[in-house]
């Protein structure tokens, strides 16, 4: 079957404020020093999927910047614009109908736009295994990550490690656990981190939408009926904001009995918050991860990111410091998940120029 890549790139990256902004979110930043995160994602999946069959789903406000950033890697008509953010179920369903209506059925490989992958050879092998499993059966394949430590910031997937198959039946999805629970998950060997990467036939996921998210399906079907007609954009613009906002995990994956997991270890990191920057940069002898001009005295286990100004620290431990042209973030390293609360407060206060 024909293969399609779908990259979800509509997020705001609020946990990476103040560097990540609405006009230039995390996926459009060069955090690694090599290329923009969206371009790194496109390039790594071309070993499995032809570049001409890759789609990007983003927010309508980011479309022009996205076209500029991907620099010809993706055809303009493969950059799908969401009129409003309606979470991952709507995003994936929209892309599935786009593929079905314009190209026929095929294998959809779903990727977030902002992950870091160290071992590309192993990553591409796992994706190839997932494609074969989805093509052979009407299954929903989720890509799991073999946990290397008891992470409390990731969701987990429970499966039977003794099942004699590459794609193992998912027993249940577990939300982000506390430390002791995460530790027991890792020690059992029956859990994988939930990477947010999925593989399935477009027809199979739409059948699951009909079964588990019929309201979302009905709205998307109305949009699909206008595809390839002059009314497509108009229909999308007024119907899409009406779609219930729900994640694909909660709406379908946690309910369907057709879900399997293929897990592996390929140096994955979701780079979801500032404390994960050590996936992109090596720490110094004092455990500090730094970017830009720095002077660090008696400073340990810190993350310090300068966009231009010198950052000088004295006697700090376990702190995140981020400097941009108009804002400075100082945060306890254990509280980085709460950076998004700053963004929420700025919205409430009407300080849009900081967003």
C-alpha positions as CSV (number, residue, x, y, z in Angstrom):
1,X,0.0,0.0,0.0
2,X,1.0,3.6,-0.5
3,X,2.6,5.1,2.5
4,X,1.9,8.6,3.9
5,X,3.6,10.5,6.7
6,X,1.5,12.9,8.8
7,X,3.5,15.3,11.0
8,X,1.4,17.1,13.7
9,X,2.8,20.6,14.0
10,X,0.1,22.8,15.3
11,X,1.2,23.0,18.9
12,X,2.3,26.2,20.7
13,X,5.2,24.6,22.6
14,X,4.1,26.6,25.7
15,X,6.5,24.7,28.0
16,X,9.4,26.2,26.0
17,X,8.4,29.8,26.6
18,X,9.9,32.4,26.3
19,X,11.8,31.0,23.3
20,X,8.7,29.3,21.8
21,X,6.0,31.8,20.8
22,X,2.7,31.6,18.8
23,X,4.4,33.1,15.7
24,X,7.4,30.9,16.1
25,X,6.6,27.8,18.1
26,X,9.1,25.1,19.2
27,X,8.8,23.0,16.1
28,X,10.0,25.9,14.0
29,X,13.0,26.5,16.2
30,X,16.6,25.3,15.8
31,X,17.1,23.9,19.3
32,X,19.8,21.3,18.3
33,X,22.0,23.7,16.4
34,X,21.6,21.6,13.3
35,X,18.3,22.4,11.8
36,X,14.7,23.4,12.6
37,X,12.9,20.6,14.5
38,X,10.2,20.3,11.8
39,X,12.9,19.8,9.2
40,X,14.7,17.2,11.2
41,X,11.4,15.3,11.6
42,X,10.8,15.4,7.8
43,X,14.3,14.3,7.0
44,X,14.4,11.3,9.4
45,X,11.1,9.8,8.1
46,X,12.1,9.9,4.4
47,X,13.9,6.6,4.8
48,X,10.4,5.0,5.2
49,X,8.1,7.4,3.4
50,X,8.6,9.2,0.0
51,X,9.0,12.9,0.6
52,X,6.2,13.7,-1.8
53,X,3.8,11.7,0.4
54,X,4.5,13.6,3.6
55,X,1.8,15.9,5.1
56,X,2.2,18.6,7.8
57,X,-0.9,19.6,9.8
58,X,-0.5,23.0,11.4
59,X,-2.5,26.0,12.6
60,X,-3.8,28.4,10.0
61,X,-1.8,31.2,11.6
62,X,1.4,29.3,11.1
63,X,1.0,28.2,7.5
64,X,3.0,30.8,5.8
65,X,5.8,30.6,8.3
66,X,5.7,26.8,7.9
67,X,6.0,27.0,4.1
68,X,9.0,29.3,4.6
69,X,10.6,27.0,7.2
70,X,10.3,23.7,5.4
71,X,11.8,25.3,2.3
72,X,10.4,23.1,-0.4
73,X,10.7,19.8,1.5
74,X,6.9,19.6,1.6
75,X,4.5,20.4,-1.3
76,X,2.4,23.5,-0.4
77,X,-0.9,21.5,-0.8
78,X,0.4,19.0,1.7
79,X,0.5,21.6,4.5
80,X,-3.0,21.3,6.0
81,X,-4.2,24.3,7.9
82,X,-6.4,23.8,11.0
83,X,-8.7,26.9,11.5
84,X,-8.5,26.3,15.2
85,X,-6.7,23.9,17.6
86,X,-9.0,20.9,18.3
87,X,-6.4,18.5,19.7
88,X,-4.9,15.4,18.1
89,X,-8.1,13.4,17.2
90,X,-9.4,16.1,14.9
91,X,-5.9,16.7,13.4
92,X,-5.4,13.0,12.6
93,X,-9.0,12.5,11.3
94,X,-8.7,15.5,9.1
95,X,-5.5,14.1,7.5
96,X,-7.0,10.6,7.1
97,X,-10.0,12.0,5.2
98,X,-7.6,14.2,3.1
99,X,-5.6,11.1,2.1
100,X,-8.7,8.9,1.5
101,X,-10.5,11.5,-0.6
102,X,-7.5,12.6,-2.7
103,X,-5.3,9.5,-2.9
104,X,-7.3,6.5,-1.8
105,X,-6.5,4.3,1.2
106,X,-2.9,3.9,2.4
107,X,-0.7,3.5,5.5
108,X,-0.6,6.6,7.7
109,X,2.4,7.1,9.9
110,X,1.8,9.8,12.5
111,X,4.6,11.8,14.0
112,X,4.9,14.7,16.4
113,X,7.0,17.5,14.9
114,X,9.3,18.1,17.8
115,X,11.0,14.9,18.9
116,X,14.7,14.1,19.0
117,X,15.9,10.8,17.7
118,X,19.5,9.7,18.2
119,X,19.6,6.3,16.5
120,X,18.0,6.9,13.1
121,X,18.8,3.3,11.8
122,X,16.9,1.7,14.7
123,X,14.1,4.3,14.4
124,X,13.6,3.6,10.7
125,X,13.6,-0.2,11.4
126,X,10.9,0.1,14.1
127,X,8.8,2.3,11.7
128,X,9.2,-0.3,9.0
129,X,8.0,-3.1,11.4
130,X,5.0,-1.0,12.3
131,X,4.1,-0.4,8.6
132,X,4.2,-4.1,7.9
133,X,2.0,-4.9,11.0
134,X,-0.6,-2.2,10.0
135,X,-0.6,-3.4,6.4
136,X,-1.1,-7.1,7.3
137,X,-3.8,-6.5,9.8
138,X,-6.5,-3.9,10.6
139,X,-4.6,-2.9,13.7
140,X,-3.7,0.4,15.3
141,X,0.0,0.4,15.9
142,X,1.5,2.6,18.5
143,X,5.3,3.0,18.8
144,X,6.5,2.5,22.4
145,X,9.9,3.4,23.9
146,X,11.7,1.0,26.2
147,X,11.9,3.0,29.4
148,X,15.4,3.8,30.6
149,X,14.5,5.4,33.9
150,X,11.3,5.9,36.0
151,X,10.0,9.0,34.2
152,X,7.0,10.7,35.7
153,X,6.4,13.1,32.7
154,X,5.5,10.4,30.2
155,X,2.4,8.2,29.8
156,X,3.0,4.4,29.8
157,X,1.7,1.5,27.7
158,X,1.2,-1.9,29.4
159,X,1.7,-5.0,27.4
160,X,2.8,-8.7,27.9
161,X,6.6,-8.8,27.1
162,X,6.3,-12.6,26.8
163,X,3.9,-12.5,23.8
164,X,5.7,-14.1,20.9
165,X,5.2,-11.4,18.3
166,X,6.8,-8.1,17.3
167,X,3.6,-6.1,17.6
168,X,2.2,-7.0,21.0
169,X,-1.4,-6.5,22.2
170,X,-1.8,-3.4,24.3
171,X,-3.4,-4.2,27.7
172,X,-3.9,-0.7,28.9
173,X,-2.7,2.9,28.7
174,X,-1.6,4.5,32.0
175,X,-1.4,8.3,32.6
176,X,1.7,10.0,34.0
177,X,2.5,8.1,37.2
178,X,4.2,9.2,40.4
179,X,7.9,8.1,40.9
180,X,7.2,4.9,42.9
181,X,4.6,3.7,40.3
182,X,6.9,4.6,37.5
183,X,9.7,2.7,39.1
184,X,7.5,-0.4,39.4
185,X,6.5,-0.1,35.7
186,X,10.2,0.0,34.6
187,X,11.2,-2.9,36.9
188,X,8.3,-5.1,35.5
189,X,9.5,-4.9,31.9
190,X,5.9,-4.9,30.8
191,X,5.6,-1.1,30.1
192,X,6.8,1.2,27.4
193,X,6.7,5.0,27.2
194,X,4.0,6.4,25.0
195,X,5.8,8.2,22.2
196,X,2.7,9.7,20.5
197,X,3.7,8.0,17.2
198,X,1.2,5.8,15.4
199,X,0.8,3.7,12.3
200,X,-2.4,2.5,10.7
201,X,-4.4,2.3,7.5
202,X,-6.4,5.5,6.9
203,X,-9.5,3.4,6.5
204,X,-8.9,1.6,9.8
205,X,-8.6,4.8,11.9
206,X,-11.7,6.2,10.3
207,X,-13.6,3.1,11.2
208,X,-12.5,3.6,14.8
209,X,-13.6,7.2,14.6
210,X,-17.1,6.0,13.6
211,X,-17.1,3.6,16.5
212,X,-15.7,5.6,19.3
213,X,-15.9,9.3,18.2
214,X,-19.0,9.4,16.1
215,X,-19.6,13.1,16.6
216,X,-16.0,14.0,15.6
217,X,-16.4,11.6,12.6
218,X,-19.6,13.3,11.4
219,X,-18.1,16.8,11.5
220,X,-15.0,15.5,9.6
221,X,-17.2,13.7,7.0
222,X,-19.0,17.0,6.3
223,X,-15.6,18.6,5.6
224,X,-14.6,15.6,3.5
225,X,-17.6,16.0,1.3
226,X,-16.4,19.4,0.3
227,X,-12.8,18.3,-0.5
228,X,-11.8,18.8,-4.1
229,X,-14.5,21.4,-4.5
230,X,-14.5,25.3,-4.4
231,X,-16.3,25.1,-1.1
232,X,-13.6,23.1,0.7
233,X,-11.9,26.0,2.6
234,X,-15.2,27.7,3.5
235,X,-16.6,24.4,4.9
236,X,-13.4,23.7,6.8
237,X,-13.4,27.2,8.3
238,X,-16.8,27.0,9.9
239,X,-17.1,23.3,10.7
240,X,-13.7,22.6,12.1
241,X,-14.0,24.9,15.2
242,X,-17.2,22.9,16.1
243,X,-15.3,19.6,16.5
244,X,-15.0,18.4,20.1
245,X,-11.4,18.9,21.4
246,X,-10.1,15.5,22.4
247,X,-6.9,13.6,22.1
248,X,-6.5,10.5,19.9
249,X,-5.2,8.6,23.0
250,X,-8.3,9.3,25.1
251,X,-10.8,9.2,22.3
252,X,-9.7,6.1,20.5
253,X,-6.5,4.4,21.6
254,X,-7.6,3.8,25.2
255,X,-11.0,2.3,24.0
256,X,-10.2,0.3,20.9
257,X,-9.4,-3.4,21.1
258,X,-7.3,-3.3,18.0
259,X,-4.3,-1.6,19.4
260,X,-0.8,-3.1,19.4
261,X,2.6,-1.7,20.4
262,X,6.0,-2.1,18.9
263,X,8.6,-0.9,21.3
264,X,12.2,-0.1,20.8
265,X,15.1,2.0,22.0
266,X,16.4,4.5,19.5
267,X,17.5,7.4,21.7
268,X,14.1,9.1,21.8
269,X,13.3,12.3,23.7
270,X,10.2,14.4,23.2
271,X,12.1,17.6,24.2
272,X,8.8,18.6,25.8
273,X,10.3,21.0,28.4
274,X,13.5,22.9,29.3
275,X,14.8,20.1,31.5
276,X,15.0,17.8,28.4
277,X,17.6,20.0,26.7
278,X,20.3,17.6,27.8
279,X,19.1,15.4,25.0
280,X,20.4,17.9,22.5
281,X,23.5,19.2,24.4
282,X,26.1,17.5,26.5
283,X,26.4,18.6,30.1
284,X,29.6,20.1,31.4
285,X,31.6,18.6,34.3
286,X,29.3,20.3,36.7
287,X,26.1,18.9,35.1
288,X,25.2,22.2,33.5
289,X,23.7,22.4,30.0
290,X,24.4,25.8,28.5
291,X,23.8,27.6,25.2
292,X,25.2,30.9,24.3
293,X,27.7,33.1,26.1
294,X,28.0,32.0,29.8
295,X,30.0,32.5,32.9
296,X,29.0,29.9,35.6
297,X,30.7,30.0,39.0
298,X,29.9,27.4,41.6
299,X,26.9,26.5,39.5
300,X,25.7,22.9,39.2
301,X,22.9,20.9,37.4
302,X,21.5,24.0,35.7
303,X,20.1,24.7,32.2
304,X,21.1,28.1,30.9
305,X,20.0,29.2,27.5
306,X,21.1,32.6,26.1
307,X,19.6,34.0,22.9
308,X,22.2,36.9,22.8
309,X,23.1,38.3,26.2
310,X,25.8,37.0,28.5
311,X,24.3,35.0,31.3
312,X,26.4,34.9,34.5
313,X,25.5,32.6,37.5
314,X,27.0,32.3,40.9
315,X,26.2,29.5,43.4
316,X,23.1,28.1,41.7
317,X,21.9,24.5,41.6
318,X,19.0,22.9,39.7
319,X,17.8,26.1,38.0
320,X,16.6,26.9,34.5
321,X,17.5,30.3,33.0
322,X,16.3,31.3,29.6
323,X,17.0,34.7,28.0
324,X,15.3,36.2,24.9
325,X,15.1,39.7,23.6
326,X,12.0,40.7,25.6
327,X,11.7,38.1,28.5
328,X,13.7,36.1,31.0
329,X,12.6,32.9,32.6
330,X,14.0,31.7,35.9
331,X,12.6,28.4,37.1
332,X,13.3,25.6,39.5
333,X,14.3,22.7,37.3
334,X,11.8,20.5,39.1
335,X,8.9,22.8,38.1
336,X,9.5,23.1,34.3
337,X,6.2,21.6,33.5
338,X,4.6,24.7,35.1
339,X,6.1,27.1,32.6
340,X,2.9,26.7,30.6
341,X,1.1,28.4,33.6
342,X,3.1,31.6,32.8
343,X,1.7,31.5,29.3
344,X,-1.8,31.1,30.6
345,X,-1.4,34.0,33.0
346,X,0.0,36.2,30.2
347,X,-3.1,35.4,28.2
348,X,-5.4,36.3,31.1
349,X,-3.6,39.6,31.5
350,X,-3.9,40.4,27.9
351,X,-0.1,40.6,27.4
352,X,-0.2,39.2,23.9
353,X,3.1,40.8,22.9
354,X,4.8,38.2,25.1
355,X,3.0,35.3,23.5
